[in-house]
Each structure stands twice: as C-alpha cells, then as structure tokens.
C-alpha cells in the first residue's frame, strides 16, 4: 500500500488503486474552488447609537436640547430688556459679548447645532407618530387621570417650523444687518441699539415679530415641562406644579420679548435718538 494525495492506495494488477475500505475524496470542481467566503456578521451598533434610535432616547435628546435652547432664549430676552436702560447700556452688553471672541463663536456653533439637532429629532418623532397612526384622532380625551394634552402639544411641529424660519430672518436682520459704528469708552463698537430701534419702528415687522414670539410662548408651554418629563425628573406629585410653572414661565418669556418692540414703536424706550410714530404725529399736528 502506498500513499498519494493525502489518502491510501494499494497496488492492484501493477496499477495504483484507492483502498476500497476508505471513503473517496470529494471531486474538485470549479464551483467549490470559486465559492465565495461566508460574509462576516455585521458589527453590533454602539450602545449610544442604540439608545438614540430608541423612542426613549429620542425623547431624552429632544428634552436636553430643548431645555438648553429654552435657557438661551431666557437669557436673550433678559439681554433685550437692557434697552429700557438706554442705548449705551444695551450697546455695552452687546460689545461685551463680541469681546468674547472665539468663545462666542463656539457658543454660537453649539447653539446652531442644538437647533438643528432638536429640529431633526422632533421631526423624526413626528413622522414616527404619523406612521404609527396615519389617521389622527377626532377627539382627545383623557383615559384615567389628568391629561396634559393641549393645543400647544398638538401644534409643536407647526410652531417649531415657524420658529425655524423666523430664526433665519432674525439673524439676517440683526446679526448680519446694518452695522452702525459707535464709541463706547473710547473704543469702536457697533450701535446695535440704533438698528433695533429702526427695525421695530416699522409696524409690519413689529406685528410679525409679536405673532412669532407668541408662538414661541406656545411652543415653550409644552416644551418646558415635557423636557423635564422626558428626563425623568417629574413624579406624579410635582407634575401638575411643573406643568403650571412651565405655562407661567413660557408666558413671561413671550411677554418679555413682545413688550420691547411695542415700547420702541410707541416711543417708550428712553435715549434711543429716534423719533417714534407718536412723536411724528404730534409734530405733524
């Protein structure tokens, strides 16, 4: 018996023949030679990505970004009210922010990212709900306990879309608007107060601004308490209190934004150096 090709052979009639007691080798064919390797199983997604793709994860992301933007809106509103103290106080505040340099650009980039992320997640949640129930409810009714469904909660996607468009117009009007030079303590600065006064002395812009900022209050009415709820910070005992306080804070923010344009329009804001419509009417008469 001899060995060949990894199997046993024996000499039969002067010729090598396979040992009949052994299993023959499988035939070598082109199909076997060209057979593609088995694909490797896909690598599992990271835990962070799986959390984001979950319904709870989307609500948490929406809550965190929404509350962060709400804090910015509150600070921005308080800064606007400085114009009641005079144009110098308002311009000093704006100039102080400009002197932050790179830090200011970084904060603005984070805010833009938060707006885009918040909007994208909100839209994804809205589309997911439409797919789950293409036909809306004819009537909303509480089932077992108090319901926090409201007009503001059912119009979040609408008010959010309006606010997104308004944000572009607002930045174009003020941040990238006319640059009026001024002097503050001997340093060159921007007279932003003059631009604000000029814009809000136009009735169409003041009316449109007021409507949009009231929609902001409506958006915050639901967004504030819903964000806290998404983060799991509200239990049943304090949920009604948080719901009520959210409504009060949302109304205060909206009122704080709306009161300034009308004060400018009617000439209530002091030391602006611009004539109000009331002053023009009094001069003409």
Phi, psi and omega in degrees: 000134180242170182243132178207137178054034174080013178218168185271138177233158174227154183276116181234114178061036180078006179233149178281130177226148179298148176294121183295345180277356182252153179286129182292153177294146174292145181294143178271117181237166178293331180294318180292323183290325186260011181295130182290145178293152179296131180294142179286144181297143180300142180292137181295145179293155180293153179301325180295319180291320178297322178294317180297322182285346180282155178302321179294319180299318179297320179293322179295315179298316178297321180293316181295311180294322180294316179293323177297317178292326177296321177297317178298317181299320179297314179296319180297319179296317178296323177296321178299323183293347176297340179295338174293338177275358179117159182294327181294317179296319181292315180293326178296319178297313180296320180293323178298319178294320179297329180287353176291340174062237184299325179298320178297317178297322179295317179296318178297321178295319178296319180296317178297317178298320179296319178297313181295317181294315180298317179293319181295317179294318178299319178294321179295319177297318181296315179296321178298322178291323177296319179292325179289327179216088182300328180259123183288170178284142174285326182213137178264129181219137180289139177241103177071088178100174182290139178257141178253015172291135181210175177300322180293322180289329182275351180243020183300318181293326179289309180295324178296322178293317178298318180295325179295317177294317180298323181300320179296314179297319182296315178295320180295326183284317188254307183293318181253017181279194183301135179260109176262121181286149179211174178237129177232111181055041178079004179252143176291139182210173179264134176272074181291330179300321180297318179295317180299316181295318180298319183293314185278000170275358175265117186300316180302318180292320180296320178294312180297318178299318182295317180298314182294321181288333171292324174294327174299316177299321178296320179295317179290332180307317178268324187295324183296305183287328179294323177296317177295322178295321180295331180276359177074025183266355184245121171260174188301334183288321184258357182300315178297325179293314179297323179297316179291318179295325177297321178295319180294314181294320178297317179294322180294319179295314179299316179295320179297325177285322187281329185294326183294311180303319181286330175294322176292316184298322181263012172074023180279330182291127184278158168055046177256343178073016180234146181276131179277165175302325177297319180293323179294318179296318180295323180291320182292331182270000000 
